Amino acid sequence: MKTATIPSLRVEPELRAAAESVLKDGETLSGLMEEALKKQVHYRKTQAEFIARGLAAREEAKRSGEYYDADEVHDELRAMLEAKRAELRK
């Protein structure tokens, strides 16, 4: 598989020094940058999907006229959490 390059990144010397200071044994600055880029891409995709689901839920609520009170939802989630905790304690 061919690889591609990312444009070079100009940063302040202090930022480069800070990045180099947190490298793990055997890790390169390039490796750190690649890992950070992958995490940011994943985060942004996840965030976009979350927003899309929220907007779709809003449209469905408008269409159906069915809305839920936040306190009721929180109570139901608390009950689910407590049930799971009780199950794990057994």
C-alpha distances in whole Angstrom, upper triangle without the diagonal:
4,6,10,13,16,20,22,24,28,30,34,34,35,32,30,33,33,29,29,32,30,27,27,28,24,23,22,23,19,18,21,21,17,19,22,20,18,22,23,21,21,25,25,24,26,29,29,29,32,33,33,34,37,38,38,40,42,42,43,46,47,47,49,51,50,50,50,52,50,52,52,48,48,51,49,46,48,50,46,45,49,48,45,46,49,47,45,49,50
4,7,10,14,17,19,22,25,28,31,32,33,30,28,31,31,28,28,31,30,27,27,27,24,22,21,21,18,18,21,19,16,19,21,19,18,21,22,20,22,25,25,24,27,29,28,29,32,33,33,35,38,38,38,41,43,43,44,47,48,48,50,52,51,50,51,52,50,53,53,49,49,52,50,47,49,51,48,47,50,50,47,48,51,49,47,51,52
4,7,10,13,15,18,22,24,27,28,30,27,24,27,28,24,24,28,26,23,24,25,22,19,18,18,14,14,17,15,13,15,18,15,15,18,19,17,19,22,22,22,25,27,26,27,30,32,31,33,36,36,37,39,41,41,43,45,46,47,49,50,50,49,49,50,48,51,51,47,47,50,49,45,47,49,46,45,48,49,45,46,50,48,46,49,51
4,7,10,12,15,19,21,25,26,28,25,23,26,26,23,23,27,26,23,25,26,23,20,18,17,13,14,17,14,12,15,17,14,14,18,18,16,19,21,21,21,24,25,25,26,29,30,30,32,35,35,36,38,40,40,42,44,45,46,48,49,49,48,48,50,47,50,50,47,47,50,48,45,47,49,46,45,49,49,46,47,50,49,47,50,52
4,6,9,12,15,18,21,22,24,21,19,23,23,20,21,24,23,21,23,24,21,19,16,15,11,13,15,12,11,14,15,13,14,17,17,16,19,21,21,21,24,25,25,27,30,30,31,33,35,35,37,39,40,41,43,45,46,47,49,50,50,48,48,50,47,50,51,47,47,50,49,45,47,50,47,46,49,50,47,47,51,50,48,51,53
4,6,9,12,15,18,20,22,18,17,20,21,18,19,22,22,20,22,24,21,18,15,13,10,12,13,10,9,13,13,10,12,15,14,14,17,19,18,19,22,23,23,25,28,28,29,31,33,33,35,37,38,39,41,43,44,45,47,48,47,46,46,47,45,47,48,45,44,48,47,43,45,48,45,44,47,48,45,46,49,48,46,49,52
4,6,10,13,16,18,20,17,16,20,21,18,19,23,23,21,24,26,23,20,17,14,12,15,15,12,12,16,15,12,15,18,16,16,20,21,20,21,24,25,25,27,29,29,30,33,34,34,36,39,39,40,42,44,45,46,48,49,49,47,48,49,46,49,50,46,46,49,49,45,47,50,48,46,50,51,48,48,52,51,49,52,54
4,7,10,13,15,17,15,13,17,18,15,16,20,20,19,22,24,22,19,15,12,10,14,14,11,12,16,15,13,16,19,17,18,21,22,22,23,26,26,27,29,31,31,33,35,36,37,39,41,42,43,45,46,47,49,51,52,51,49,49,50,47,50,51,48,47,50,50,47,48,51,49,47,50,52,49,49,53,52,50,52,55
4,6,10,12,14,11,10,14,15,13,15,18,18,18,21,23,22,18,15,12,11,14,13,10,12,15,13,12,16,18,16,17,20,21,20,23,25,25,26,29,30,30,32,34,35,35,38,40,40,41,44,45,46,47,50,50,50,48,47,48,45,47,49,46,45,48,48,45,46,49,47,45,48,50,47,47,51,51,48,51,53
4,7,9,12,10,9,13,14,13,15,18,19,19,22,24,23,20,17,13,13,17,15,13,15,18,16,15,19,20,19,20,23,23,23,26,28,27,28,31,32,32,34,37,37,38,40,42,42,44,46,47,48,50,52,52,52,49,49,49,46,49,51,48,46,50,50,47,48,51,49,47,50,52,49,49,53,53,50,53,56
4,6,8,6,7,10,11,11,13,15,16,17,21,23,23,19,17,13,14,17,15,12,16,18,15,16,19,20,18,20,23,23,23,26,28,27,28,31,32,32,34,36,37,37,40,42,42,43,46,47,47,49,51,52,51,49,48,48,45,47,49,46,45,48,48,45,46,49,48,45,48,50,48,47,51,51,49,51,54
4,5,5,7,9,10,11,13,14,16,17,21,24,24,21,18,15,16,19,17,15,19,20,18,19,22,22,21,23,26,25,25,29,30,29,31,34,34,34,37,39,39,40,42,44,44,46,48,49,49,52,54,53,53,50,50,49,46,48,50,47,46,49,50,46,47,50,49,46,49,51,49,48,52,52,50,52,55
4,5,5,6,9,10,11,12,15,16,20,21,22,19,17,13,16,18,16,16,19,21,19,20,23,24,23,25,28,27,28,31,32,32,33,36,37,37,39,41,41,42,45,46,47,49,51,51,52,55,56,56,55,53,52,52,48,50,52,49,48,51,51,48,48,52,50,48,50,52,50,49,53,53,50,52,55
4,5,5,6,9,10,10,13,15,18,21,21,19,17,14,17,19,16,16,20,20,18,20,23,23,22,25,27,26,27,30,31,30,32,35,35,36,38,40,40,41,44,45,45,47,50,50,51,53,55,55,54,51,50,49,46,48,50,47,45,48,49,45,46,49,48,45,48,50,47,46,50,51,48,49,53
4,5,5,6,9,10,11,13,17,19,20,17,15,12,14,16,13,12,16,17,14,16,19,19,18,21,23,22,23,26,27,27,29,32,32,32,35,37,37,38,41,42,42,44,46,47,48,50,52,52,51,48,47,47,43,45,47,44,42,46,46,42,43,46,45,42,45,47,44,44,47,48,45,47,50
4,5,5,6,9,10,11,15,17,17,14,12,9,11,14,11,11,15,16,14,16,19,19,19,21,24,23,24,27,28,28,30,33,33,34,36,38,38,40,42,43,44,46,48,49,50,52,54,54,53,50,49,49,46,47,49,46,44,48,48,44,45,48,46,44,46,48,46,45,49,49,46,48,51
4,5,5,6,9,10,14,16,17,14,13,10,14,15,13,14,17,18,16,19,22,21,21,24,26,26,27,30,31,31,33,35,35,36,39,40,41,42,45,46,46,48,50,51,52,54,56,56,55,52,51,50,47,48,50,47,45,48,49,45,46,49,47,44,47,49,46,45,49,49,46,47,50
4,5,5,7,9,13,15,17,14,13,11,14,15,12,13,16,16,14,17,20,19,19,22,24,23,25,28,28,28,30,33,33,34,36,38,38,39,42,43,43,46,47,48,49,52,53,53,51,49,47,47,43,45,47,44,42,45,45,42,42,45,44,41,43,45,42,41,45,45,42,44,47
4,5,6,7,10,13,14,11,10,7,10,11,8,9,13,13,11,14,17,16,16,19,21,21,22,25,26,26,28,30,31,32,34,36,36,38,40,41,42,44,46,46,48,50,51,51,50,48,46,46,43,44,46,43,41,44,44,40,41,44,42,39,42,44,41,40,44,44,41,43,46
4,5,5,9,11,12,9,8,7,10,11,9,11,14,14,14,16,19,19,19,22,24,24,25,28,29,29,31,33,34,35,37,39,39,41,43,44,45,47,49,50,51,53,55,55,53,51,50,49,46,47,49,46,44,47,47,43,44,47,45,42,44,46,43,42,46,46,43,44,47
4,6,9,11,13,11,11,10,14,14,11,14,17,16,16,19,21,20,21,24,25,25,27,29,30,30,33,35,35,36,39,40,40,42,44,45,46,48,50,50,52,54,55,55,54,51,49,49,45,47,48,45,43,46,46,43,43,46,44,41,43,45,42,41,44,45,41,43,46
4,6,10,12,10,10,10,13,12,9,12,15,13,13,16,18,17,18,21,22,22,24,27,27,27,30,32,32,33,36,37,37,39,41,42,43,45,47,47,49,51,52,52,51,48,46,46,42,44,45,42,40,43,43,39,39,42,40,37,40,42,38,37,41,41,38,39,42
4,7,8,6,7,7,10,9,7,11,13,12,12,16,17,17,18,21,22,22,24,26,27,28,30,32,32,34,36,37,38,40,42,43,44,46,47,48,50,52,53,53,51,49,48,48,44,45,47,44,42,44,44,40,41,43,41,38,41,42,39,38,42,41,38,40,43
4,6,5,8,10,12,10,9,13,14,13,14,17,18,17,20,22,22,23,26,27,27,29,31,32,33,35,37,38,39,41,42,43,45,47,48,49,51,53,53,54,52,50,48,48,44,45,47,43,41,44,44,40,40,42,40,37,40,41,38,37,40,39,36,38,40
4,6,9,11,14,12,12,15,16,15,17,20,20,20,23,25,25,26,29,30,30,32,34,35,36,38,40,41,42,44,46,46,48,50,51,52,54,56,56,57,55,53,51,51,48,49,50,47,45,47,47,43,43,45,43,40,42,43,40,39,42,41,38,40,42
4,7,10,12,10,11,14,15,14,17,19,19,20,23,24,25,26,28,30,30,32,34,35,36,38,40,41,42,44,45,46,48,50,51,52,54,56,57,57,56,54,52,52,49,50,51,48,46,49,48,44,45,47,44,42,44,45,41,41,44,43,40,42,44
4,7,8,6,7,10,11,11,13,15,16,17,19,21,21,23,25,26,27,29,31,32,33,35,36,37,39,41,42,43,45,47,48,49,51,52,53,54,53,51,49,50,46,48,49,45,44,46,46,42,42,45,42,40,42,43,40,39,43,42,39,41,43
4,5,5,6,9,10,11,12,14,15,17,18,20,21,23,24,26,27,29,30,32,33,35,36,38,39,41,42,44,45,47,48,49,51,53,54,55,53,51,50,50,47,49,50,47,45,48,47,44,44,47,44,42,45,46,42,42,45,45,42,44,46
4,5,5,6,9,10,11,12,14,15,16,18,20,21,23,24,26,27,29,30,31,33,35,36,37,39,41,42,43,45,47,48,49,51,52,53,52,50,49,49,46,47,49,45,44,47,46,43,44,46,44,42,44,46,43,42,46,45,42,44,47
4,5,5,6,9,10,10,12,14,15,16,18,20,21,23,24,26,27,29,30,31,33,35,36,37,39,41,42,43,45,46,48,49,51,52,51,49,48,49,45,47,49,45,44,47,46,43,44,46,44,42,45,46,42,43,46,45,42,45,47
4,5,5,6,9,10,11,12,14,15,17,18,20,21,23,24,26,27,29,30,32,33,35,36,38,39,41,42,43,45,47,48,49,50,49,47,46,47,44,45,46,43,42,45,44,40,41,44,41,39,42,43,39,39,43,42,39,42,44
4,5,5,6,9,10,11,12,14,16,16,18,20,21,22,24,26,27,29,30,32,33,35,36,37,39,41,42,43,45,47,48,49,47,45,44,44,41,43,44,41,39,42,42,38,39,42,39,37,40,41,38,37,41,40,38,40,42
4,5,5,6,9,10,11,12,14,15,16,18,20,21,22,24,26,27,28,30,31,33,35,36,37,39,40,42,43,45,46,47,46,44,43,44,40,43,44,40,39,42,42,38,39,42,40,38,41,42,39,39,43,42,39,42,44
4,5,5,6,9,10,11,12,14,15,17,18,20,21,23,24,26,27,29,30,32,33,35,36,38,39,41,42,43,45,46,45,43,42,43,40,42,43,40,39,42,41,37,39,41,39,37,40,41,38,38,42,41,38,41,43
4,5,5,6,9,10,11,12,14,16,17,18,20,21,22,24,26,27,29,30,32,33,35,36,37,39,41,42,43,44,43,41,40,41,38,40,40,37,36,39,38,34,36,38,35,33,36,37,34,34,38,37,35,37,40
4,6,5,6,9,10,10,12,14,15,16,18,20,21,22,24,26,27,28,30,31,33,35,36,37,39,40,42,42,41,39,38,39,36,38,39,35,34,37,37,33,34,37,35,33,36,37,34,34,38,37,35,38,40
4,5,5,6,9,10,11,12,14,15,16,18,20,21,23,24,26,27,29,30,32,33,35,36,37,39,40,41,40,38,38,39,36,38,39,36,35,38,37,34,36,38,36,34,37,38,35,36,40,39,37,40,42
4,5,5,6,9,10,11,12,14,15,17,18,20,21,23,24,26,27,29,30,32,33,35,36,37,39,40,39,37,37,38,35,37,38,34,33,37,35,32,34,36,33,32,35,36,33,34,37,36,34,37,39
4,5,5,6,9,10,10,12,14,15,16,18,20,21,22,24,26,27,28,30,31,33,35,36,37,38,36,35,34,35,32,34,35,31,30,33,32,29,31,33,30,29,32,33,30,31,34,33,31,34,37
4,5,5,6,9,10,10,12,14,15,16,18,20,21,22,24,26,27,29,30,31,33,34,36,37,35,33,33,34,31,33,34,31,30,33,33,29,31,34,31,30,33,34,32,32,36,36,34,36,39
4,5,5,6,9,10,11,12,14,15,17,18,20,21,23,24,26,27,29,30,32,33,34,36,35,33,33,34,31,34,35,31,31,34,33,30,32,34,32,31,34,35,32,33,37,36,34,38,40
4,6,5,6,9,10,11,12,14,15,17,18,20,21,23,24,26,27,29,30,31,33,34,32,31,31,32,29,32,32,28,28,31,30,27,29,31,28,27,31,32,29,30,33,32,31,34,36
4,6,5,6,9,10,10,12,14,15,16,18,20,21,22,24,26,27,29,30,31,32,31,29,28,29,26,29,30,26,26,29,28,25,27,29,27,26,29,30,28,29,32,32,30,33,36
4,5,5,6,9,10,10,12,14,15,16,18,20,21,23,24,26,27,28,30,31,30,28,28,29,27,29,30,27,27,30,29,26,29,31,29,28,32,33,30,31,35,34,33,36,39
4,5,5,6,9,10,11,12,14,15,16,18,20,21,22,24,26,27,28,30,29,27,27,29,27,30,30,26,27,30,29,26,28,31,28,27,31,32,29,31,34,33,32,36,38
4,5,5,6,9,10,11,12,14,15,16,18,20,21,22,24,26,27,28,26,25,25,26,24,26,27,23,23,26,25,22,25,27,24,24,27,28,26,27,31,30,29,32,34
4,5,5,6,9,10,11,12,14,15,17,18,20,21,23,24,26,26,25,23,23,24,22,25,25,22,22,26,25,22,24,27,25,24,28,29,27,28,32,31,30,33,36
4,5,5,6,9,10,11,12,14,15,17,18,20,21,22,24,25,24,23,24,25,23,26,27,23,24,27,26,24,27,29,27,27,30,31,29,31,34,34,33,36,38
4,5,5,6,9,10,10,12,14,15,16,18,20,21,22,24,23,22,22,24,22,25,25,22,23,26,24,22,25,27,24,24,28,29,27,29,32,31,31,34,36
4,5,5,6,9,10,11,12,14,15,16,18,20,21,22,20,19,19,20,18,21,22,18,19,22,21,19,22,24,22,22,25,26,24,26,29,29,29,32,34
4,5,5,6,9,10,10,12,14,15,17,18,20,20,20,18,19,20,18,22,22,19,20,24,23,21,24,26,24,24,28,29,27,29,32,32,32,35,37
4,5,5,6,9,10,11,12,14,15,16,18,19,19,18,19,21,20,24,24,20,22,25,24,22,25,27,25,26,29,30,29,31,34,33,33,36,38
4,5,5,6,9,10,10,12,14,15,16,17,16,16,16,19,18,21,21,17,19,22,20,19,22,24,22,23,26,26,25,28,30,30,30,33,35
4,5,5,6,9,10,10,12,14,15,16,15,13,14,16,15,18,18,15,17,20,19,18,21,23,21,22,26,26,26,28,30,30,31,34,36
4,5,5,6,9,10,11,12,14,15,15,14,15,18,17,21,21,18,20,23,22,21,24,26,25,26,29,30,29,31,34,34,34,37,39
4,5,5,6,9,10,10,12,14,14,13,15,18,18,22,21,18,21,23,22,21,25,26,24,26,29,29,29,31,34,33,34,37,39
4,5,5,6,9,10,10,11,10,10,12,14,14,18,17,15,17,20,18,18,21,23,21,23,26,26,26,29,31,31,32,34,36
4,5,5,6,9,10,10,10,9,11,14,14,18,18,15,18,21,20,20,23,24,23,25,28,29,29,31,33,33,34,37,39
4,5,5,6,9,10,11,11,14,17,18,21,21,19,21,24,23,23,26,27,26,28,31,31,31,34,36,36,37,40,41
4,5,5,6,8,8,10,12,16,17,20,19,17,20,22,21,21,25,25,24,26,29,29,29,32,34,34,35,38,39
4,5,5,5,5,6,9,12,14,17,16,15,18,20,19,20,23,24,23,25,28,28,29,31,33,33,35,37,39
4,6,5,7,8,12,15,16,20,19,18,21,23,22,23,26,27,27,29,32,32,32,35,37,37,38,41,42
4,6,8,10,14,17,19,22,21,20,23,25,24,25,28,29,28,30,33,33,33,36,38,37,39,42,43
4,5,9,12,15,18,21,19,18,22,23,21,23,26,26,26,28,31,30,31,34,35,35,37,40,41
4,6,10,13,16,18,17,17,20,22,21,22,25,26,25,28,30,30,31,34,35,36,37,40,41
4,7,10,13,15,14,13,17,18,17,19,22,22,22,24,27,26,28,30,32,32,34,36,37
4,7,9,12,11,11,14,15,15,16,19,20,20,22,24,25,26,28,30,30,32,34,36
4,6,9,7,7,10,12,11,13,15,16,17,19,21,22,23,25,26,27,29,31,33
4,6,5,6,9,10,11,13,14,16,17,19,20,21,23,25,26,27,29,31,32
4,5,5,6,9,10,10,12,14,15,16,18,20,21,22,24,26,27,28,31
4,5,5,6,9,10,10,12,14,15,16,18,20,21,22,24,26,27,29
4,5,5,6,9,10,11,12,14,15,17,19,20,21,23,24,26,28
4,5,5,6,9,10,11,12,14,15,17,18,20,21,23,24,26
4,5,5,6,9,10,10,12,14,15,16,18,20,21,22,25
4,5,5,6,9,10,11,12,14,15,16,18,20,21,23
4,5,5,6,9,10,11,12,14,15,17,19,20,22
4,5,5,6,9,10,11,12,14,15,17,18,20
4,5,5,6,9,10,10,12,14,15,16,19
4,5,5,6,9,10,10,12,14,15,17
4,6,5,6,9,10,11,12,14,16
4,5,5,6,9,10,11,12,15
4,5,5,6,9,10,11,13
4,5,5,6,9,10,11
4,5,5,6,9,10
4,5,5,6,9
4,5,5,7
4,6,6
4,5
4
